[in-house]
């Protein structure tokens, strides 16, 4: 059998078609094979780099203090204790360790910017109206009326030297660049009970945690979980974040906040309390 020879009248056109076909095959291979492998390797390398960067944390949570109590606001015109609003509050102090990895103060372990965002409060019931904001640390353990954080964010003024805060004015969010003072916050659950009046056989009210028992408020109903994100930018412009989650139980075997107040302190350690360095 005689095989016919294929004759190409336009070799240039055939060559161009072959080049186009090869180019299309290459594009398809790149999109479906090479790019996927490259993306996986790039992601893996990035995760390794992030892990290496966070192996020795610059900032970590060192200690957390919680002081919980309650108060009654008398709204009656004659201060007769016949129209009161019951609230519960918790003062929070968070101490930051910046000397665990670097023993001296440098641009890497000092703070240029500090703010708190992603605030979320989950209560065990729908009783009251909750908020979190900065609280003057000089009033720690004392009731202070607080307002809702503007735009859901708390921005701290960074103090570099004692002379910058020589009047010790902590009325606005204040934090020292060397982390020598705690992050001070206040939680309030307002209007847990309104129009509360003192009983007929009593003309006094306890203006502390005891008022919750006097008003028959179940502590389990006003327990809560508080979560927020602490953002730190150091003096090198590097950003560190920590997602704080606090389960606040107002009860204990001894009566909890019904005794007037409850104070809890926790020294923290472990990787779960380390700030994460963003890339």
KEKE-3310 file (N, C-alpha, C; in steps of 0.2 Angstrom, whole numbers, plus 5000, padded with zeros to 4 digits):
npx = (5004:5003:5009:5002:5010:5010:5007:5012:5006:5008:5020:5023:5011:5007:5017:5015:5002:5006:5014:5005:4996:5005:5007:4994:4993:5003:4998:4987:4992:5000:4990:4982:4990:5004:5002:4994:5002:5013:5006:5002:5015:5020:5011:5014:5027:5025:5018:5027:5036:5029:5027:5040:5043:5035:5040:5048:5040:5037:5028:5017:5003:5003:4997:4980:4968:4952:4939:4923:4908:4893:4880:4867:4857:4849:4835:4824:4816:4816:4826:4822:4824:4815:4814:4825:4839:4847:4863:4878:4895:4912:4929:4944:4960:4974:4990:5004:5018:5034:5047:5050:5057:5066:5078:5081:5074:5069:5066:5059:5052:5044:5030:5021:5008:4992:4977:4960:4948:4935:4925:4915:4901:4894:4880:4872:4858:4845:4845:4847:4859:4874:4891:4908:4923:4937:4943:4947:4962:4964:4952:4949:4940:4930:4914:4911:4903:4902:4903:4897:4910:4916:4913:4915:4928:4943:4955:4971:4981:4998:5011:5027:5037:5038:5037:5028:5016:5015:5005:4998:4986:4974:4962:4958:4961:4976:4992:5008:5023:5033:5026:5023:5012:4995:4983:4968:4952:4934:4919:4901:4885:4871:4855:4849:4839:4825:4816:4817:4813:4816:4812:4798:4801:4813:4825:4836:4849:4860:4874:4883:4888:4879:4867:4862:4857:4848:4839:4834:4841:4847:4863:4868:4861:4867:4880:4894:4902:4916:4924:4938:4949:4966:4977:4993:5006:5023:5038:5045:5035:5029:5016:5006:4994:4982:4969:4958:4948:4936:4928:4917:4912:4901:4898:4902:4907:4907:4897:4900:4898:4888:4892:4896:4907:4918:4934:4947:4962:4974:4989:4997:5003:5011:5009:4996:4994:5001:5005:5002:5012:5009:5011)
npy = (4994:5011:5025:5041:5056:5070:5086:5102:5117:5130:5133:5142:5146:5134:5133:5144:5140:5129:5135:5143:5133:5126:5137:5139:5126:5127:5138:5132:5122:5129:5136:5125:5116:5120:5133:5130:5121:5130:5139:5132:5129:5142:5146:5137:5140:5153:5151:5144:5154:5164:5156:5155:5169:5171:5162:5167:5177:5194:5202:5198:5192:5195:5196:5195:5205:5205:5214:5213:5220:5228:5241:5253:5265:5279:5286:5293:5308:5314:5307:5295:5281:5274:5272:5265:5260:5245:5240:5230:5229:5227:5228:5228:5224:5222:5216:5218:5209:5213:5210:5197:5191:5200:5208:5222:5238:5242:5248:5238:5231:5241:5252:5260:5262:5258:5250:5244:5233:5224:5221:5211:5205:5192:5188:5178:5180:5191:5202:5219:5231:5231:5236:5240:5249:5261:5263:5274:5270:5274:5273:5260:5247:5255:5261:5269:5279:5274:5277:5270:5264:5274:5271:5257:5255:5257:5269:5271:5284:5285:5286:5292:5296:5299:5313:5317:5314:5321:5326:5315:5312:5301:5301:5300:5287:5279:5274:5267:5268:5258:5248:5248:5251:5244:5239:5246:5243:5244:5236:5237:5232:5239:5244:5232:5229:5239:5253:5249:5247:5250:5239:5239:5237:5241:5255:5257:5253:5242:5248:5240:5224:5216:5221:5215:5203:5207:5212:5201:5195:5184:5177:5169:5172:5184:5182:5182:5182:5190:5196:5203:5212:5215:5227:5230:5241:5242:5252:5250:5249:5237:5225:5218:5206:5201:5190:5192:5183:5182:5173:5177:5173:5177:5170:5160:5147:5153:5162:5172:5188:5192:5194:5207:5211:5203:5197:5193:5186:5182:5174:5173:5161:5152:5148:5152:5164:5173:5187:5188:5190:5200:5198)
npz = (5000:4996:5004:5005:5004:5014:5009:5012:5009:5015:5024:5034:5040:5046:5055:5063:5068:5076:5086:5092:5097:5106:5115:5121:5127:5136:5144:5149:5157:5166:5173:5178:5184:5188:5194:5205:5212:5215:5223:5234:5239:5241:5251:5261:5264:5269:5280:5288:5289:5297:5308:5313:5315:5326:5336:5347:5357:5357:5365:5378:5388:5404:5417:5424:5431:5440:5446:5453:5456:5462:5459:5464:5457:5462:5456:5460:5464:5477:5483:5489:5488:5480:5467:5459:5449:5445:5443:5437:5438:5432:5435:5425:5424:5414:5412:5403:5397:5391:5392:5391:5381:5376:5386:5388:5385:5369:5352:5347:5357:5363:5364:5352:5347:5353:5354:5356:5349:5340:5350:5359:5368:5377:5386:5399:5399:5393:5401:5406:5399:5391:5391:5386:5391:5392:5408:5422:5430:5443:5449:5451:5457:5462:5459:5443:5431:5415:5397:5381:5370:5357:5341:5343:5347:5357:5359:5365:5372:5370:5382:5384:5393:5411:5413:5403:5408:5420:5429:5432:5425:5422:5416:5403:5390:5394:5391:5395:5385:5389:5394:5407:5415:5418:5405:5407:5410:5410:5413:5411:5416:5413:5420:5424:5432:5434:5441:5454:5471:5489:5501:5512:5526:5527:5525:5519:5507:5500:5492:5484:5479:5486:5484:5473:5478:5487:5478:5472:5461:5450:5450:5440:5429:5425:5422:5411:5395:5389:5375:5365:5355:5357:5351:5346:5341:5338:5340:5329:5319:5318:5319:5332:5339:5350:5355:5367:5378:5391:5403:5414:5429:5442:5453:5467:5478:5490:5490:5481:5472:5479:5492:5492:5484:5472:5470:5458:5453:5441:5436:5421:5409:5395:5378:5373:5378:5372:5361:5344:5330:5316:5299)
capx = (5000:5007:5007:5003:5014:5006:5010:5010:5007:5010:5023:5023:5005:5007:5022:5012:4997:5009:5016:4999:4994:5009:5006:4988:4994:5007:4994:4982:4996:5001:4984:4979:4995:5010:5000:4992:5008:5016:5002:5003:5022:5020:5007:5017:5033:5022:5016:5034:5039:5025:5029:5047:5042:5032:5043:5050:5035:5039:5023:5012:4999:5007:4992:4974:4964:4945:4935:4916:4903:4886:4878:4861:4857:4843:4832:4819:4817:4817:4831:4818:4826:4809:4815:4832:4841:4852:4868:4883:4901:4918:4935:4948:4967:4978:4997:5008:5025:5037:5054:5052:5062:5071:5078:5081:5069:5071:5061:5055:5047:5041:5023:5019:5001:4988:4970:4956:4943:4932:4922:4909:4899:4888:4877:4868:4851:4844:4844:4852:4863:4881:4896:4915:4926:4942:4942:4953:4964:4964:4945:4949:4936:4925:4909:4912:4899:4906:4899:4899:4916:4915:4914:4917:4936:4946:4962:4975:4986:5004:5015:5034:5041:5034:5036:5023:5010:5017:4999:4995:4979:4972:4955:4957:4965:4983:4997:5016:5027:5037:5021:5024:5005:4991:4977:4963:4945:4928:4913:4895:4878:4866:4847:4847:4832:4823:4811:4817:4812:4818:4807:4795:4804:4820:4825:4843:4850:4867:4877:4888:4886:4874:4860:4859:4854:4842:4834:4833:4844:4851:4870:4869:4858:4870:4886:4895:4909:4918:4930:4940:4956:4971:4981:4999:5011:5029:5041:5047:5030:5027:5009:5005:4987:4980:4962:4956:4941:4935:4922:4916:4907:4900:4896:4907:4905:4906:4892:4902:4897:4882:4895:4898:4912:4922:4941:4950:4968:4977:4995:4996:5009:5010:5008:4989:4994:5006:5003:5003:5015:5006:5016)
capy = (5000:5017:5030:5047:5061:5076:5092:5108:5123:5136:5130:5147:5146:5128:5134:5148:5137:5125:5139:5145:5127:5125:5142:5137:5120:5130:5142:5128:5118:5134:5137:5120:5112:5124:5138:5127:5119:5136:5142:5128:5130:5149:5146:5133:5144:5159:5148:5143:5161:5166:5152:5157:5175:5170:5158:5171:5182:5201:5204:5193:5194:5193:5195:5198:5206:5206:5216:5213:5222:5231:5247:5255:5272:5282:5290:5297:5316:5315:5302:5290:5274:5271:5272:5264:5256:5241:5238:5226:5231:5223:5232:5224:5226:5218:5218:5216:5208:5215:5209:5190:5189:5206:5211:5229:5242:5244:5250:5232:5229:5247:5253:5266:5263:5253:5251:5238:5233:5218:5220:5207:5203:5188:5186:5172:5182:5197:5207:5224:5234:5230:5240:5240:5255:5262:5265:5277:5265:5276:5272:5253:5244:5259:5262:5275:5278:5274:5277:5266:5266:5277:5267:5251:5255:5261:5271:5273:5289:5282:5291:5290:5298:5302:5320:5318:5313:5323:5327:5309:5312:5295:5302:5297:5280:5280:5268:5269:5264:5253:5243:5248:5251:5239:5241:5247:5243:5244:5233:5239:5230:5244:5243:5225:5230:5246:5255:5245:5251:5247:5236:5243:5236:5244:5261:5257:5249:5241:5250:5235:5217:5214:5224:5210:5198:5211:5213:5194:5195:5177:5178:5165:5176:5190:5180:5184:5181:5196:5195:5209:5211:5220:5228:5234:5243:5244:5258:5248:5249:5230:5225:5212:5206:5196:5190:5190:5180:5181:5170:5180:5170:5181:5166:5155:5143:5157:5167:5177:5195:5193:5196:5214:5211:5197:5199:5187:5187:5176:5175:5169:5158:5148:5151:5155:5171:5177:5191:5186:5195:5200:5198)
capz = (5000:4995:5008:5002:5007:5015:5006:5016:5004:5018:5030:5039:5043:5050:5061:5068:5072:5081:5091:5096:5101:5112:5120:5124:5131:5142:5148:5153:5162:5171:5177:5182:5188:5190:5199:5211:5216:5217:5228:5240:5242:5244:5257:5266:5266:5273:5287:5291:5291:5302:5314:5315:5318:5333:5340:5353:5357:5360:5370:5380:5393:5410:5423:5423:5438:5439:5452:5451:5461:5459:5462:5463:5455:5464:5451:5463:5465:5484:5485:5494:5486:5478:5460:5458:5443:5447:5438:5439:5435:5433:5433:5422:5423:5410:5412:5397:5398:5385:5393:5392:5376:5376:5393:5388:5381:5362:5348:5346:5363:5366:5361:5348:5346:5357:5353:5357:5344:5340:5356:5359:5375:5377:5392:5400:5398:5390:5407:5406:5393:5392:5387:5389:5389:5396:5415:5425:5435:5450:5452:5451:5463:5463:5453:5439:5425:5408:5391:5376:5366:5351:5335:5345:5347:5362:5357:5370:5372:5372:5386:5383:5399:5416:5412:5399:5412:5427:5433:5433:5423:5418:5414:5396:5389:5394:5392:5394:5380:5391:5397:5415:5418:5415:5401:5412:5406:5414:5410:5415:5414:5416:5420:5425:5435:5435:5446:5460:5478:5495:5505:5517:5532:5526:5522:5516:5501:5499:5486:5482:5476:5490:5481:5468:5482:5490:5472:5470:5454:5450:5447:5434:5424:5423:5420:5404:5391:5386:5370:5362:5352:5359:5345:5348:5336:5341:5337:5322:5315:5318:5323:5336:5341:5355:5356:5374:5380:5398:5405:5420:5434:5448:5459:5469:5484:5496:5489:5476:5472:5484:5498:5491:5478:5471:5467:5455:5449:5437:5432:5415:5405:5390:5371:5372:5381:5368:5356:5337:5326:5309:5293)
cpx = (5004:5004:5008:5006:5010:5010:5007:5012:5010:5013:5023:5017:5005:5012:5019:5006:5000:5011:5010:4996:4998:5008:5000:4989:4998:5003:4989:4986:4998:4995:4981:4984:5000:5008:4998:4997:5012:5012:5002:5010:5023:5016:5011:5023:5031:5021:5022:5037:5036:5027:5036:5047:5039:5034:5045:5046:5038:5034:5019:5008:5002:5002:4986:4970:4957:4942:4928:4912:4897:4885:4870:4860:4850:4840:4826:4821:4819:4822:4828:4820:4820:4809:4822:4833:4847:4857:4874:4889:4907:4924:4940:4955:4971:4985:5000:5015:5029:5045:5055:5057:5068:5072:5079:5076:5072:5065:5056:5050:5044:5035:5023:5012:4998:4981:4966:4950:4940:4928:4916:4907:4893:4886:4873:4860:4851:4843:4850:4855:4870:4885:4903:4919:4932:4940:4948:4955:4964:4957:4944:4945:4931:4920:4911:4907:4903:4901:4901:4905:4914:4917:4917:4925:4938:4953:4965:4980:4993:5009:5022:5038:5036:5032:5030:5016:5011:5011:4995:4987:4978:4964:4953:4962:4972:4987:5004:5019:5031:5033:5022:5017:5001:4986:4971:4956:4940:4922:4907:4889:4873:4859:4846:4840:4831:4817:4811:4817:4814:4812:4804:4798:4811:4821:4832:4844:4858:4870:4883:4885:4880:4867:4857:4855:4847:4837:4832:4835:4849:4858:4871:4866:4862:4878:4887:4902:4910:4924:4931:4947:4960:4976:4987:5004:5017:5032:5045:5042:5027:5021:5009:4997:4986:4972:4960:4949:4941:4928:4921:4910:4907:4898:4902:4904:4903:4900:4894:4901:4892:4886:4897:4902:4915:4929:4945:4957:4971:4983:4995:5003:5007:5008:5001:4989:4999:5003:5006:5006:5012:5012:5015)
cpy = (5006:5022:5037:5052:5068:5082:5098:5114:5129:5134:5136:5147:5140:5130:5139:5145:5132:5129:5141:5139:5126:5131:5141:5131:5123:5134:5137:5124:5123:5135:5131:5116:5116:5129:5135:5124:5125:5139:5138:5129:5137:5149:5143:5137:5150:5157:5147:5149:5164:5163:5154:5164:5175:5165:5161:5177:5188:5203:5198:5195:5191:5191:5198:5199:5208:5208:5217:5215:5224:5238:5249:5263:5274:5287:5294:5304:5317:5310:5297:5283:5271:5270:5271:5259:5252:5239:5234:5229:5227:5227:5227:5227:5221:5220:5214:5215:5209:5214:5201:5188:5194:5209:5218:5232:5244:5246:5244:5230:5235:5249:5260:5267:5257:5254:5244:5239:5226:5216:5216:5204:5198:5186:5180:5173:5188:5203:5212:5226:5234:5234:5239:5246:5256:5265:5268:5272:5267:5275:5264:5251:5249:5260:5269:5274:5279:5274:5272:5268:5268:5272:5260:5250:5259:5262:5274:5279:5286:5288:5288:5291:5300:5309:5322:5317:5315:5324:5321:5309:5306:5295:5300:5291:5282:5274:5270:5265:5258:5248:5243:5249:5246:5243:5241:5248:5242:5241:5235:5235:5234:5242:5236:5224:5237:5247:5251:5249:5247:5244:5240:5243:5238:5250:5262:5252:5248:5243:5246:5229:5215:5216:5219:5205:5201:5211:5206:5193:5188:5179:5175:5169:5182:5189:5181:5182:5187:5194:5202:5207:5217:5221:5232:5235:5245:5250:5256:5248:5242:5229:5218:5212:5200:5196:5187:5188:5179:5179:5173:5177:5174:5177:5162:5151:5147:5163:5172:5184:5197:5196:5204:5215:5204:5199:5193:5190:5181:5178:5170:5166:5153:5152:5154:5162:5176:5181:5188:5191:5195:5201:5204)
cpz = (5000:4999:5005:5006:5008:5013:5010:5011:5008:5025:5036:5043:5048:5056:5066:5072:5077:5087:5095:5100:5107:5117:5124:5129:5137:5147:5153:5158:5168:5176:5181:5186:5191:5196:5205:5215:5219:5223:5234:5243:5245:5251:5263:5269:5270:5280:5291:5293:5297:5309:5317:5318:5325:5338:5347:5353:5360:5366:5372:5386:5400:5416:5421:5430:5436:5446:5450:5457:5458:5462:5461:5462:5457:5459:5454:5464:5472:5487:5490:5493:5484:5470:5458:5452:5446:5442:5441:5435:5437:5430:5431:5421:5419:5410:5406:5399:5391:5386:5393:5387:5375:5383:5393:5384:5374:5358:5346:5351:5367:5362:5358:5348:5350:5356:5354:5352:5345:5347:5356:5366:5374:5384:5393:5399:5395:5395:5406:5399:5395:5388:5390:5386:5393:5403:5419:5431:5442:5453:5452:5458:5465:5457:5449:5433:5419:5402:5386:5372:5359:5345:5337:5346:5353:5360:5363:5368:5374:5376:5386:5389:5404:5416:5408:5403:5419:5431:5434:5431:5419:5416:5407:5395:5389:5395:5391:5389:5382:5395:5404:5418:5414:5410:5406:5408:5412:5410:5415:5412:5417:5416:5420:5428:5436:5439:5452:5467:5484:5498:5510:5524:5532:5523:5520:5511:5501:5492:5484:5479:5480:5488:5476:5472:5485:5484:5469:5462:5454:5447:5441:5428:5421:5422:5413:5401:5388:5381:5367:5359:5354:5353:5347:5342:5339:5338:5331:5317:5314:5322:5326:5339:5346:5356:5363:5374:5387:5399:5413:5424:5440:5454:5461:5475:5490:5495:5483:5477:5477:5491:5498:5485:5478:5467:5464:5452:5446:5434:5427:5412:5400:5383:5370:5374:5377:5362:5349:5333:5319:5304:5289)
residu = (UNK:UNK:UNK:UNK:UNK:UNK:UNK:UNK:UNK:UNK:UNK:UNK:UNK:UNK:UNK:UNK:UNK:UNK:UNK:UNK:UNK:UNK:UNK:UNK:UNK:UNK:UNK:UNK:UNK:UNK:UNK:UNK:UNK:UNK:UNK:UNK:UNK:UNK:UNK:UNK:UNK:UNK:UNK:UNK:UNK:UNK:UNK:UNK:UNK:UNK:UNK:UNK:UNK:UNK:UNK:UNK:UNK:UNK:UNK:UNK:UNK:UNK:UNK:UNK:UNK:UNK:UNK:UNK:UNK:UNK:UNK:UNK:UNK:UNK:UNK:UNK:UNK:UNK:UNK:UNK:UNK:UNK:UNK:UNK:UNK:UNK:UNK:UNK:UNK:UNK:UNK:UNK:UNK:UNK:UNK:UNK:UNK:UNK:UNK:UNK:UNK:UNK:UNK:UNK:UNK:UNK:UNK:UNK:UNK:UNK:UNK:UNK:UNK:UNK:UNK:UNK:UNK:UNK:UNK:UNK:UNK:UNK:UNK:UNK:UNK:UNK:UNK:UNK:UNK:UNK:UNK:UNK:UNK:UNK:UNK:UNK:UNK:UNK:UNK:UNK:UNK:UNK:UNK:UNK:UNK:UNK:UNK:UNK:UNK:UNK:UNK:UNK:UNK:UNK:UNK:UNK:UNK:UNK:UNK:UNK:UNK:UNK:UNK:UNK:UNK:UNK:UNK:UNK:UNK:UNK:UNK:UNK:UNK:UNK:UNK:UNK:UNK:UNK:UNK:UNK:UNK:UNK:UNK:UNK:UNK:UNK:UNK:UNK:UNK:UNK:UNK:UNK:UNK:UNK:UNK:UNK:UNK:UNK:UNK:UNK:UNK:UNK:UNK:UNK:UNK:UNK:UNK:UNK:UNK:UNK:UNK:UNK:UNK:UNK:UNK:UNK:UNK:UNK:UNK:UNK:UNK:UNK:UNK:UNK:UNK:UNK:UNK:UNK:UNK:UNK:UNK:UNK:UNK:UNK:UNK:UNK:UNK:UNK:UNK:UNK:UNK:UNK:UNK:UNK:UNK:UNK:UNK:UNK:UNK:UNK:UNK:UNK:UNK:UNK:UNK:UNK:UNK:UNK:UNK:UNK:UNK:UNK:UNK:UNK:UNK:UNK:UNK:UNK:UNK:UNK:UNK:UNK:UNK:UNK:UNK:UNK:UNK:UNK:UNK)
# end
